[in-house]
Amino acid sequence: MTKIELTPRKQAVLKAIVKAYIETGEPIGSKFLTGLIENAPSSATLRNEMNELSSMGLLEQPHTSAGRIPTSDGLKLYVNNLMVKNEILPEHKHFIDESFQRITELPEKIPAKAGGILSDLTHLPVIACVLTPDTATVRKVELLNITHNTVMLLVVMSDSRTRNRIFRLSDDFTPELLEKFKRLVDTKIKGKLLKDLCTGYMQSIVASVGLDAFNLMPLFTALFDTANEIENTAVDLSGVSRLYNICGNEEKAKRIISLVERRDPIISLFECMGNGVVFGKDTGYNEFQSDTLIAAKFTSDKYKGYIALIGPNRLSYEQLIPTIEYTADKLSEVITAAQKDMED
């Protein structure tokens, strides 16, 4: 949108209409507007101002003889230039602090929990994603006995991400095979980047062990599958039922869920928008055409990511923005502490 300069009166008119529309959901007429603006001019003057704001693309008239409602461009101008952001409500701050105290997850799992907390607080769907560095390497691979022939494979990365998998070994699996697996892990797996652990590399390792390949294949398959799960950490969507509510129809909700599950489009969108608000058409995705996203970035030594809520255009931006920013700050703090605990 081309930068628009508004006179003080037009600013006052747009602010009043946006705030009243968010509160009531109804088109705002000039007579009603006179009671919302301090030292308001006549209704005729206000109608002229509303007509000019409409010609600028900031207001629209839902139907003939109705009042005006803000367009997405009008809402954007209000949020970016005219809005006065509130402090986070004390009760919201208390809810977030208390909820985060109960989180005991691994660092990369904490954002999904935070998404659930924010969704419960705002009653809106929330997306949370973690962007992990592609420089992380395999730090540890362990096999832990559970029963006689059932083991848990544990994979730990240099950035503290962890995955495990439980499976059964064949009765033919001997201590000698276990030692061979450990030697291969030490020489061929530890220190490797996740992107290096491809199918071709696994096949070359297994082929190098000759006659033992058949018995070692299940272990290496489990190892590479587990590593692949680490690499493809999903973007998490909390409050799916709330998404169906704001979408109003099942097909639209399913399209958004499908977009989130594809992961890369959402990460690309967050990387472009950073902190702040993005309105439907500016997302570049038809799935969000009539929605708004409010996002905030969180960071730690080894992680960064985004947490964002999805809502209709009628949102209490003054309150929701500080709430999500506080959640992101808390998320940064808790992930950093969880990383430190794992390293200790």
Backbone torsions as a table, in degrees:
resi	resn	phi	psi	omega
1	MET	NA	133.1	176.8
2	THR	-63.2	141.3	-178.8
3	LYS	-61.8	130.4	-177.5
4	ILE	-114.3	129.1	175.2
5	GLU	-99.2	126.5	-179.5
6	LEU	-112.6	142.6	172.5
7	THR	-68.3	159.9	177.7
8	PRO	-53.8	-37.5	-179.5
9	ARG	-67.5	-43.7	179.1
10	LYS	-63.6	-38.2	175.9
11	GLN	-59.0	-45.2	-179.2
12	ALA	-63.4	-40.5	179.8
13	VAL	-65.5	-47.0	-179.0
14	LEU	-63.8	-44.4	178.6
15	LYS	-58.1	-46.8	-177.4
16	ALA	-63.9	-41.1	-178.8
17	ILE	-68.3	-43.4	179.5
18	VAL	-60.5	-49.7	-177.1
19	LYS	-63.4	-41.2	179.7
20	ALA	-69.0	-38.0	179.2
21	TYR	-66.7	-41.8	178.0
22	ILE	-60.9	-38.0	-177.9
23	GLU	-75.3	-40.3	-171.3
24	THR	-106.5	-29.0	-174.8
25	GLY	76.7	6.7	-176.5
26	GLU	-107.6	150.9	172.7
27	PRO	-61.1	143.6	-175.5
28	ILE	-105.6	123.2	179.0
29	GLY	-94.2	167.1	-175.6
30	SER	-65.5	-36.7	-179.5
31	LYS	-65.7	-43.5	178.1
32	PHE	-64.2	-34.7	-176.6
33	LEU	-66.0	-30.1	-179.0
34	THR	-61.0	-27.8	179.4
35	GLY	-84.4	-5.2	-176.7
36	LEU	-103.5	-17.8	-174.6
37	ILE	-110.5	129.5	178.3
38	GLU	-66.7	134.2	-177.8
39	ASN	53.1	46.6	-176.3
40	ALA	-65.1	142.6	172.9
41	PRO	-74.6	-172.2	-178.9
42	SER	-68.6	163.0	177.7
43	SER	-60.5	-37.6	-179.8
44	ALA	-62.9	-43.1	178.4
45	THR	-63.8	-41.4	179.3
46	LEU	-64.8	-36.4	178.2
47	ARG	-63.2	-40.6	177.7
48	ASN	-62.1	-43.2	178.7
49	GLU	-62.6	-41.4	179.6
50	MET	-65.2	-38.6	177.5
51	ASN	-63.1	-41.6	-179.6
52	GLU	-67.7	-39.3	176.7
53	LEU	-64.8	-33.8	176.8
54	SER	-67.1	-41.1	179.6
55	SER	-66.3	-24.1	176.6
56	MET	-81.8	-6.1	-179.9
57	GLY	85.1	15.3	-177.1
58	LEU	-98.2	-22.5	176.3
59	LEU	-128.6	158.7	174.3
60	GLU	-144.1	159.7	-178.9
61	GLN	-110.5	111.6	-175.6
62	PRO	-57.6	-37.4	177.4
63	HIS	-157.0	163.0	-175.9
64	THR	-55.1	137.8	178.2
65	SER	72.6	1.8	176.8
66	ALA	-84.6	168.8	173.0
67	GLY	-76.1	-160.3	-176.6
68	ARG	-114.5	152.4	171.1
69	ILE	-127.3	155.9	179.4
70	PRO	-73.8	144.4	170.1
71	THR	-82.4	175.5	177.1
72	SER	-64.2	-33.1	175.7
73	ASP	-67.0	-37.0	176.9
74	GLY	-66.4	-40.5	177.0
75	LEU	-65.5	-39.6	179.8
76	LYS	-63.0	-44.8	179.7
77	LEU	-63.2	-39.5	178.6
78	TYR	-62.2	-48.9	-176.7
79	VAL	-65.8	-41.0	-174.3
80	ASN	-82.0	-25.9	-171.2
81	ASN	-127.3	-25.2	-171.3
82	LEU	-113.8	-22.4	-173.1
83	MET	-74.5	142.0	171.5
84	VAL	-103.9	113.2	-175.8
85	LYS	-73.2	134.2	178.7
86	ASN	-81.3	166.7	166.8
87	GLU	-76.0	152.6	176.7
88	ILE	-62.4	139.5	179.5
89	LEU	-64.0	139.8	-179.4
90	PRO	-55.8	-38.8	-178.8
91	GLU	-68.8	-32.2	176.0
92	HIS	-68.7	-44.0	178.6
93	LYS	-59.5	-44.0	179.9
94	HIS	-63.6	-43.9	180.0
95	PHE	-60.5	-44.9	-179.4
96	ILE	-64.9	-47.3	-178.9
97	ASP	-60.5	-45.9	-178.9
98	GLU	-64.5	-40.7	-177.9
99	SER	-68.0	-40.4	-179.1
100	PHE	-67.8	-28.4	178.7
101	GLN	-63.7	-23.0	-177.2
102	ARG	-92.1	-1.3	-179.1
103	ILE	-79.3	127.2	179.8
104	THR	-128.5	25.3	-174.7
105	GLU	-82.1	167.7	169.7
106	LEU	-65.2	154.7	-174.3
107	PRO	-51.0	-45.5	-175.2
108	GLU	-73.9	-11.2	178.5
109	LYS	-93.2	-13.1	-175.2
110	ILE	-64.9	-40.7	-179.9
111	PRO	-57.3	-37.5	178.7
112	ALA	-63.5	-40.1	176.6
113	LYS	-63.8	-41.2	178.8
114	ALA	-63.0	-36.6	176.6
115	GLY	-60.9	-40.6	177.0
116	GLY	-65.0	-39.5	178.4
117	ILE	-62.7	-47.4	-178.5
118	LEU	-66.6	-36.0	178.0
119	SER	-65.5	-42.3	178.3
120	ASP	-64.7	-34.1	-178.6
121	LEU	-74.2	-42.4	-174.2
122	THR	-96.0	-13.2	-175.2
123	HIS	60.7	34.1	177.6
124	LEU	-129.0	154.4	175.3
125	PRO	-68.5	147.0	-176.2
126	VAL	-133.4	135.7	174.7
127	ILE	-104.9	134.3	174.7
128	ALA	-131.2	135.7	177.7
129	CYS	-142.5	151.2	178.7
130	VAL	-115.8	129.8	175.5
131	LEU	-105.0	108.0	-177.0
132	THR	-95.9	148.0	-178.4
133	PRO	-67.4	144.0	178.8
134	ASP	-84.5	10.2	177.3
135	THR	-95.9	-0.9	-179.5
136	ALA	-66.9	140.6	-179.8
137	THR	-121.0	163.9	177.6
138	VAL	-72.7	119.5	-179.5
139	ARG	-96.1	-36.9	-174.2
140	LYS	-149.9	139.8	170.8
141	VAL	-132.3	122.4	-178.7
142	GLU	-130.3	148.1	171.0
143	LEU	-111.8	119.4	-177.6
144	LEU	-111.8	125.4	179.8
145	ASN	-70.8	134.1	175.6
146	ILE	-109.7	-51.5	171.5
147	THR	-131.0	-168.3	-176.9
148	HIS	-52.3	-47.4	-178.2
149	ASN	-128.7	22.0	175.0
150	THR	-114.5	130.7	-177.1
151	VAL	-129.9	159.4	171.2
152	MET	-112.8	124.0	176.0
153	LEU	-90.5	124.5	-178.9
154	LEU	-115.5	126.8	176.9
155	VAL	-120.0	125.4	-180.0
156	VAL	-121.9	130.5	-180.0
157	MET	-94.1	166.1	-179.4
158	SER	-66.6	-19.3	177.4
159	ASP	-98.0	16.4	174.7
160	SER	80.7	-1.6	174.6
161	ARG	-64.8	139.8	-174.4
162	THR	-136.1	140.5	171.5
163	ARG	-139.2	153.5	175.8
164	ASN	-141.0	161.3	-179.2
165	ARG	-148.9	135.3	179.5
166	ILE	-105.9	132.8	178.3
167	PHE	-156.3	169.2	-177.5
168	ARG	-99.8	141.1	172.4
169	LEU	-95.6	152.8	178.5
170	SER	-71.4	160.0	179.1
171	ASP	-64.4	-18.1	-178.8
172	ASP	-84.1	-1.7	-176.3
173	PHE	-79.3	114.5	-172.9
174	THR	-101.2	164.3	174.3
175	PRO	-57.5	-32.0	178.6
176	GLU	-65.2	-39.6	176.8
177	LEU	-65.5	-38.2	178.7
178	LEU	-62.4	-42.8	178.5
179	GLU	-64.3	-38.4	178.8
180	LYS	-64.9	-41.4	177.5
181	PHE	-60.1	-44.8	-179.2
182	LYS	-63.1	-39.9	179.1
183	ARG	-65.0	-41.0	179.0
184	LEU	-65.3	-38.4	177.2
185	VAL	-62.1	-45.3	-178.4
186	ASP	-63.0	-37.7	-174.3
187	THR	-94.5	-26.9	-172.0
188	LYS	-113.7	-19.1	-171.8
189	ILE	-113.6	-48.9	-176.8
190	LYS	-60.2	136.6	180.0
191	GLY	86.5	-4.9	-179.9
192	LYS	-82.6	146.5	171.5
193	LEU	-72.6	151.0	178.6
194	LEU	-57.6	-40.1	-177.0
195	LYS	-65.1	-18.9	178.6
196	ASP	-78.7	-18.2	-175.1
197	LEU	-86.7	66.8	-179.1
198	CYS	-95.4	172.2	-177.8
199	THR	-61.0	-41.5	-179.8
200	GLY	-61.4	-39.3	179.7
201	TYR	-67.4	-40.6	177.9
202	MET	-61.3	-44.4	-178.6
203	GLN	-63.1	-36.4	179.3
204	SER	-67.6	-35.6	177.8
205	ILE	-66.3	-48.4	-177.5
206	VAL	-63.6	-39.9	-179.5
207	ALA	-63.7	-27.4	-176.8
208	SER	-73.9	-12.8	-176.2
209	VAL	-95.2	1.2	173.3
210	GLY	64.5	-123.2	-173.3
211	LEU	-65.1	-20.4	-178.6
212	ASP	-85.4	0.7	-175.4
213	ALA	-57.7	-42.4	-176.2
214	PHE	-60.9	-43.6	-177.4
215	ASN	-76.0	-28.7	-178.7
216	LEU	-86.3	-18.3	-177.4
217	MET	-55.1	-44.4	179.5
218	PRO	-59.6	-38.6	179.8
219	LEU	-65.3	-45.9	-178.7
220	PHE	-71.2	-32.9	174.8
221	THR	-62.1	-45.3	178.2
222	ALA	-62.7	-40.8	-179.8
223	LEU	-62.5	-47.4	-177.7
224	PHE	-71.4	-35.7	175.9
225	ASP	-63.9	-40.5	179.4
226	THR	-65.7	-42.1	176.8
227	ALA	-62.5	-38.5	179.4
228	ASN	-65.0	-34.3	176.2
229	GLU	-64.0	-37.5	177.8
230	ILE	-64.5	-44.5	-176.4
231	GLU	-65.4	-34.4	-175.1
232	ASN	-104.2	47.0	175.6
233	THR	-57.0	127.3	-173.7
234	ALA	-78.8	152.7	166.8
235	VAL	-75.5	133.3	-174.0
236	ASP	-102.1	137.9	176.1
237	LEU	-115.6	116.8	177.0
238	SER	-101.8	148.3	177.5
239	GLY	76.7	45.8	-178.0
240	VAL	-60.9	-40.5	179.1
241	SER	-62.3	-33.3	177.6
242	ARG	-70.0	-31.3	175.9
243	LEU	-63.7	-43.6	177.9
244	TYR	-60.3	-36.6	-179.6
245	ASN	-65.5	-45.6	-176.5
246	ILE	-76.4	-26.9	179.1
247	CYS	-72.9	-33.7	179.2
248	GLY	82.9	-16.6	175.2
249	ASN	-147.5	150.9	-171.9
250	GLU	-67.2	-38.4	-176.5
251	GLU	-63.0	-43.3	-180.0
252	LYS	-63.8	-43.5	179.1
253	ALA	-60.3	-42.0	-179.8
254	LYS	-64.7	-36.0	178.7
255	ARG	-65.7	-40.0	178.1
256	ILE	-66.8	-43.1	178.3
257	ILE	-59.7	-42.9	179.2
258	SER	-63.1	-39.5	178.4
259	LEU	-64.0	-42.3	178.7
260	VAL	-63.7	-41.3	-178.3
261	GLU	-66.5	-23.9	177.6
262	ARG	-73.6	-17.3	170.2
263	ARG	70.2	-60.1	-173.9
264	ASP	-59.7	-42.8	178.6
265	PRO	-60.7	-37.8	-179.1
266	ILE	-69.2	-43.8	178.7
267	ILE	-61.4	-43.0	178.2
268	SER	-60.5	-42.0	178.6
269	LEU	-62.8	-46.4	-179.8
270	PHE	-63.9	-39.8	180.0
271	GLU	-63.3	-33.1	178.9
272	CYS	-75.6	-40.4	-174.0
273	MET	-86.6	-27.6	-178.6
274	GLY	60.7	-138.2	175.4
275	ASN	-81.6	142.8	172.7
276	GLY	128.1	-160.5	-172.9
277	VAL	-115.6	136.6	172.4
278	VAL	-129.8	133.1	-177.1
279	PHE	-98.7	147.9	-174.2
280	GLY	-18.5	-72.1	-172.0
281	LYS	-65.3	-22.3	-179.1
282	ASP	-78.9	-11.0	178.8
283	THR	-72.9	-24.3	-176.3
284	GLY	84.6	2.4	-178.6
285	TYR	-122.9	128.1	179.6
286	ASN	-60.8	-27.8	-178.5
287	GLU	-59.3	-29.8	-177.8
288	PHE	-104.8	17.7	-170.3
289	GLN	-54.0	-37.5	-176.8
290	SER	-110.8	19.5	-176.1
291	ASP	-118.5	172.9	177.2
292	THR	-128.2	141.0	173.0
293	LEU	-117.0	134.1	173.3
294	ILE	-117.7	119.3	-173.0
295	ALA	-123.4	153.6	172.6
296	ALA	-142.5	145.9	-176.4
297	LYS	-96.2	142.2	172.5
298	PHE	-121.5	152.3	-177.8
299	THR	-143.4	155.5	168.7
300	SER	-147.0	-173.5	-178.9
301	ASP	-59.6	-37.0	-172.3
302	LYS	-118.4	-6.0	-177.3
303	TYR	-130.6	152.6	162.7
304	LYS	-144.0	162.8	-179.3
305	GLY	-178.7	-171.3	-176.4
306	TYR	-137.9	149.4	171.0
307	ILE	-129.4	130.1	-172.9
308	ALA	-144.5	140.3	175.0
309	LEU	-102.3	151.7	177.8
310	ILE	-110.4	132.6	178.9
311	GLY	-152.4	174.9	173.0
312	PRO	-73.1	173.0	178.9
313	ASN	-65.2	-27.4	179.3
314	ARG	-83.9	88.3	179.2
315	LEU	-129.8	153.9	175.4
316	SER	-83.3	78.8	-174.5
317	TYR	-60.0	-38.0	-178.2
318	GLU	-57.5	-32.4	-177.8
319	GLN	-98.5	-36.8	-176.3
320	LEU	-69.7	-37.2	-178.6
321	ILE	-61.5	-50.7	177.3
322	PRO	-63.8	-29.6	178.7
323	THR	-66.5	-45.7	-179.2
324	ILE	-72.6	-32.6	176.5
325	GLU	-65.2	-40.1	178.2
326	TYR	-65.7	-39.9	178.0
327	THR	-61.0	-43.2	179.6
328	ALA	-64.8	-40.3	177.6
329	ASP	-63.2	-42.3	178.7
330	LYS	-64.8	-38.8	179.1
331	LEU	-62.3	-44.4	177.4
332	SER	-58.2	-43.8	-178.3
333	GLU	-65.0	-44.4	-176.0
334	VAL	-72.5	-39.3	177.9
335	ILE	-64.2	-42.0	178.6
336	THR	-60.2	-43.9	178.9
337	ALA	-65.0	-40.1	-179.8
338	ALA	-66.5	-38.9	176.1
339	GLN	-60.5	-45.2	-179.0
340	LYS	-61.9	-41.5	179.2
341	ASP	-60.6	-40.9	-179.0
342	MET	-68.3	-38.6	-179.7
343	GLU	-69.2	-33.9	178.1
344	ASP	-70.6	NA	NA
